[in-house]
Amino acid sequence: MAKQKGFIKLQGSLGGLTFYESGGNSIVKTTGGVDKSRINNDPNYKRTRENMSEFGASATVGKALRLGFSSIIKSFKDSTITGRLTGTMKRLNTLGSGIRGQRQFEILTNKIVLEGFEFNSKIPLSTVFYPEFSAPTLDTNRSIATWVIPNFNTANFLRAPEGATHFKLLLVSTILSNYEYVPGLKKYEPTDSEENEVNGISYSDAIAIGGEVGADTTLTVDLGFTSALPNTVGVVLATGILFYQQINTEFYELSSANAMRISAIG
């Protein structure tokens, strides 16, 4: 491996060499690896093709989940969330029915793999918000999610960042469909594309830091379905906290200590 020097910087492959950018440097190395057509056709690479199929699908399903939280995820995510979600989905995939390379992503059946996922691995929700509360619940149609947080003393059960004067609790509900391999397309597709990624969010009022909250806090999200959702989708419920600083009458969201996790899937 060597660095490119000079006015003209190349990218791509040429004459057995590969040119690319890494860490702000222009790098050149000899082109290696197995020919793509051999990977796609050689019986000796059957296991490689199976792994590639399922790993690519894991990234797709992970992206679908991130899109379900797209309205709020920027307030919580860390730089590792894409890779961590892909890895989590791959673990879920290994439990799915079907043959290697075509195993299904069965969200509700294997929900334990996803429950507890932290959107910021460095700030788990339990490290900043730790009163006693139960996980959110769903109605019989799995359309209406409810989270009840009993009254608590913010001085004892909250670790607020410097400068924070208030906080908001939030409940997010999003649907994640099962994904199955479609032989005719040679790729994975959601079994329930219409419901997939449908989502909603509910915030509490801004609650002052210091002393008792004063009452139970109840958050509700209604996704609007009038009939029961099929068992081929999971309703992913995430709970979180956002910190704010009040200046005059305005509330400004702080960038530190915000936390959210997947608390339940129903």
C-alpha positions in Angstrom: 0.0 0.0 0.0 1.3 3.5 -0.9 0.1 7.1 -0.8 -0.6 9.0 -4.0 1.3 12.3 -4.4 0.9 14.9 -7.0 -1.8 17.2 -8.4 -4.0 14.5 -10.1 -5.7 12.1 -7.7 -7.2 8.9 -9.2 -10.0 6.8 -7.9 -11.0 3.3 -9.1 -9.0 0.4 -10.6 -6.4 0.7 -13.4 -3.7 -1.7 -14.6 -3.9 -4.0 -11.6 -3.9 -1.1 -9.1 -6.8 0.3 -7.0 -6.9 4.0 -6.1 -9.1 5.3 -3.2 -9.4 7.8 -0.4 -8.9 6.8 3.3 -8.6 9.1 6.3 -8.0 12.1 4.1 -5.2 10.4 2.2 -5.1 9.2 -1.4 -4.1 5.5 -1.3 -3.0 3.1 -4.0 -2.8 -0.7 -3.7 -2.6 -3.7 -5.9 -6.0 -5.0 -7.0 -6.7 -8.4 -5.4 -9.5 -10.6 -4.3 -11.6 -13.1 -6.2 -13.3 -12.3 -9.5 -17.0 -11.3 -9.0 -18.3 -13.7 -11.6 -16.5 -16.6 -9.8 -18.1 -15.7 -6.5 -21.5 -15.6 -8.2 -21.2 -18.9 -10.0 -18.5 -21.1 -8.5 -19.9 -24.0 -6.4 -17.0 -23.5 -4.0 -18.3 -20.1 -3.1 -21.9 -21.2 -2.2 -21.4 -20.4 1.4 -20.0 -17.0 0.5 -23.1 -16.2 -1.6 -25.3 -17.3 1.2 -23.6 -15.0 3.7 -23.6 -12.1 1.2 -27.4 -12.5 0.7 -28.2 -12.5 4.4 -25.8 -9.8 5.3 -27.1 -7.5 2.6 -30.7 -8.2 3.8 -29.7 -7.5 7.4 -28.5 -4.0 6.3 -31.8 -3.5 4.5 -34.0 -4.5 7.5 -31.8 -2.3 9.8 -32.4 0.6 7.5 -36.1 0.0 7.5 -36.1 0.2 11.3 -34.0 3.4 11.2 -36.5 5.0 8.8 -39.3 4.1 11.2 -37.5 6.4 13.7 -36.5 9.0 11.1 -38.4 11.9 12.7 -36.4 11.7 16.0 -33.3 9.5 15.5 -30.9 12.3 15.0 -31.3 13.4 18.6 -30.1 10.0 19.9 -28.0 8.0 17.4 -24.3 7.5 17.7 -21.8 6.9 14.9 -22.1 3.1 15.3 -25.8 2.7 15.1 -25.9 1.5 11.4 -23.3 -1.2 12.0 -24.9 -2.2 15.4 -28.4 -2.5 13.9 -27.0 -4.5 10.9 -25.3 -6.9 13.4 -28.5 -7.2 15.5 -30.6 -8.0 12.4 -28.1 -10.7 11.4 -28.4 -12.3 14.7 -32.2 -12.2 14.3 -31.9 -13.6 10.8 -29.9 -16.7 12.1 -33.0 -17.7 14.1 -35.4 -17.4 11.1 -37.0 -20.3 9.2 -35.7 -21.3 5.8 -32.4 -22.5 4.2 -29.1 -20.6 4.6 -29.0 -17.6 2.3 -32.8 -17.3 2.4 -33.6 -17.4 6.1 -36.5 -15.1 7.0 -36.4 -12.1 9.3 -39.2 -12.9 11.8 -39.6 -9.8 14.0 -42.3 -10.8 16.4 -41.1 -14.4 16.9 -37.6 -13.3 17.7 -38.3 -9.9 19.3 -36.0 -10.6 22.2 -33.0 -10.0 19.9 -34.2 -6.4 19.4 -35.6 -5.5 22.7 -33.2 -3.4 24.8 -31.4 -2.0 21.8 -29.9 1.4 22.7 -29.8 4.1 20.0 -26.7 5.6 21.6 -24.4 2.8 22.9 -22.5 5.3 25.2 -25.7 6.6 26.9 -28.1 3.8 27.8 -31.5 5.1 28.9 -31.1 3.6 32.3 -28.0 5.7 33.1 -29.9 9.0 32.8 -33.5 8.1 33.6 -34.1 5.5 36.3 -37.5 5.8 38.1 -39.6 2.7 38.4 -41.9 2.2 35.3 -43.3 -0.6 33.2 -42.7 -1.1 29.5 -45.3 0.4 27.0 -48.3 -1.7 26.2 -50.5 -2.2 23.1 -54.2 -2.5 22.6 -55.8 -5.7 21.0 -55.3 -4.3 17.5 -51.7 -3.4 18.3 -52.4 0.1 16.9 -52.5 2.1 20.1 -49.4 2.2 22.3 -49.4 3.5 25.9 -46.6 4.3 28.3 -47.4 5.3 31.9 -44.6 6.7 34.0 -45.6 7.0 37.7 -44.8 10.3 39.5 -41.2 10.5 40.6 -38.7 12.9 42.2 -36.4 14.3 39.4 -33.7 15.0 42.0 -33.4 11.3 42.8 -34.1 9.5 39.5 -32.6 11.7 36.8 -29.0 12.4 35.7 -29.3 15.6 33.8 -26.5 17.2 31.8 -25.0 20.5 32.9 -27.3 23.4 31.9 -30.5 21.4 31.6 -33.5 23.0 33.2 -36.3 20.7 31.8 -36.8 17.4 30.0 -39.4 15.7 27.9 -40.3 12.0 27.8 -41.2 10.4 24.5 -42.8 7.3 23.1 -42.2 6.2 19.5 -44.2 3.4 17.8 -43.2 2.0 14.4 -44.0 -1.1 12.4 -41.3 -3.4 11.2 -42.5 -6.1 8.8 -41.0 -9.6 8.5 -38.7 -9.9 5.5 -38.5 -13.0 3.3 -36.4 -14.0 0.3 -38.1 -13.8 -3.1 -36.4 -16.3 -5.5 -37.7 -14.6 -8.6 -36.1 -11.3 -7.5 -33.1 -12.9 -5.8 -33.5 -10.5 -2.9 -35.4 -9.9 0.3 -38.7 -8.0 0.4 -41.0 -7.0 3.3 -44.0 -9.4 3.7 -46.3 -6.4 4.6 -45.0 -3.4 2.6 -48.1 -1.3 3.3 -47.7 -1.4 7.0 -43.9 -1.4 7.1 -42.3 1.7 8.6 -45.7 3.3 9.6 -44.9 5.3 12.7 -45.9 7.8 15.3 -44.5 9.7 18.2 -45.8 11.3 21.4 -44.0 13.8 23.7 -44.7 14.8 27.3 -44.9 18.5 28.2 -41.6 20.0 29.3 -41.0 19.0 32.9 -38.9 21.1 35.2 -35.9 19.5 36.8 -35.9 19.7 40.6 -38.5 18.1 42.9 -41.5 16.0 42.1 -43.0 15.7 38.7 -46.3 16.1 40.4 -48.4 13.5 38.7 -48.2 10.3 36.5 -47.2 10.9 32.9 -49.1 9.1 30.2 -48.0 9.0 26.6 -50.1 7.5 23.8 -49.4 6.8 20.1 -52.2 5.7 17.8 -51.1 4.4 14.4 -54.7 4.5 13.2 -55.3 0.8 12.3 -59.0 -0.2 12.8 -58.3 -4.0 12.6 -55.8 -6.3 14.1 -52.3 -6.2 12.6 -51.0 -9.5 11.2 -48.4 -11.5 13.1 -46.0 -11.0 10.2 -45.2 -7.5 11.5 -43.8 -6.3 14.8 -44.8 -3.1 16.5 -41.5 -1.6 17.8 -41.9 0.6 20.9 -39.1 2.9 22.0 -39.0 5.1 25.0 -36.6 8.0 25.6 -35.8 11.3 27.2 -34.7 14.7 25.8 -33.1 17.4 27.8 -33.7 21.2 27.4 -32.5 24.5 28.6 -35.1 27.2 29.1 -34.0 30.7 28.1 -36.8 33.2 28.8 -39.9 31.5 27.3 -38.0 29.3 24.8 -36.8 25.7 25.2 -33.6 24.7 23.5 -32.8 21.0 23.1 -29.4 20.0 24.4 -27.2 17.6 22.4 -25.8 15.6 25.4 -27.3 12.9 27.6 -30.4 12.3 25.4 -31.2 8.6 25.4 -33.7 6.2 23.7 -34.0 2.4 23.6 -36.3 -0.2 22.2 -38.4 -1.1 25.3 -40.9 -3.6 23.8 -42.1 -5.2 20.6 -45.7 -6.4 20.4 
